[in-house]
Amino acid sequence: MPLENRLKELRASRSLNQQQLGELVGASRQTISLIERGDYNPSVTLAIRIARVFGKPVEEVFTLSEEETT
C-alpha cells in the first residue's frame, strides 16, 4: 500500500538531516531514508513520533496515495 510522505520537505524546514531525525524518533538514518523514498512504511508508533517532532498531525506528514483509497 503506497504511503506518501512529506518527510524530506519537513526535515529541510527544520534543518535536520536523516541522522538527526532518526535520533529524535528512535530510528536509524537508514530507516528514515527508506521511509522518505517510500520503500518502508513506518509503524503507527514511529509515524506518531515523527509527526510530533514537526508539531503536525500524522495525516499532514503521511497520506495514502489516491489510487489506493478508491
C-alpha positions as CSV (number, residue, x, y, z in Angstrom):
1,M,0.0,0.0,0.0
2,P,1.8,3.2,-1.2
3,L,2.2,5.7,1.6
4,E,3.2,9.1,0.5
5,N,5.0,11.4,2.9
6,R,6.4,15.0,3.3
7,L,9.3,13.9,5.4
8,K,12.1,15.3,3.3
9,E,10.3,18.7,3.0
10,L,9.6,18.9,6.7
11,R,13.2,17.9,7.6
12,A,14.6,20.6,5.4
13,S,12.3,23.2,7.0
14,R,13.8,22.3,10.4
15,S,17.4,21.9,9.0
16,L,17.5,18.3,10.2
17,N,19.5,15.6,8.4
18,Q,18.3,12.0,8.4
19,Q,20.6,11.0,11.2
20,Q,19.3,13.8,13.5
21,L,15.7,13.0,12.8
22,G,16.4,9.3,13.4
23,E,17.9,10.1,16.8
24,L,14.9,12.3,17.8
25,V,12.4,9.5,17.0
26,G,14.5,6.4,18.0
27,A,15.1,5.1,14.4
28,S,18.2,4.7,12.3
29,R,19.3,7.0,9.5
30,Q,18.7,4.1,7.1
31,T,15.1,3.8,8.3
32,I,14.4,7.5,7.8
33,S,15.9,7.2,4.3
34,L,13.7,4.2,3.4
35,I,10.6,6.0,4.7
36,E,11.4,9.1,2.7
37,R,11.9,7.1,-0.5
38,G,8.6,5.2,0.1
39,D,10.4,1.9,0.4
40,Y,9.3,1.3,4.0
41,N,6.0,2.1,5.9
42,P,6.7,3.1,9.4
43,S,4.8,1.6,12.3
44,V,2.0,3.7,13.8
45,T,4.2,4.5,16.8
46,L,7.1,5.7,14.6
47,A,4.7,7.7,12.4
48,I,3.3,9.5,15.5
49,R,6.8,10.2,16.9
50,I,7.9,11.7,13.5
51,A,4.7,13.8,13.3
52,R,5.3,15.1,16.9
53,V,8.8,16.3,16.0
54,F,7.3,18.6,13.4
55,G,4.2,19.5,15.5
56,K,1.9,18.1,12.9
57,P,-1.0,15.6,12.8
58,V,0.1,12.3,11.3
59,E,-2.2,12.9,8.4
60,E,-0.2,16.0,7.4
61,V,3.0,14.0,7.3
62,F,1.8,10.7,5.8
63,T,-1.1,10.1,3.3
64,L,-2.3,7.1,1.3
65,S,-1.9,7.7,-2.4
66,E,-5.2,8.5,-4.2
67,E,-5.2,5.3,-6.3
68,E,-5.1,3.1,-3.2
69,T,-8.0,4.8,-1.4
70,T,-10.6,4.2,-4.2
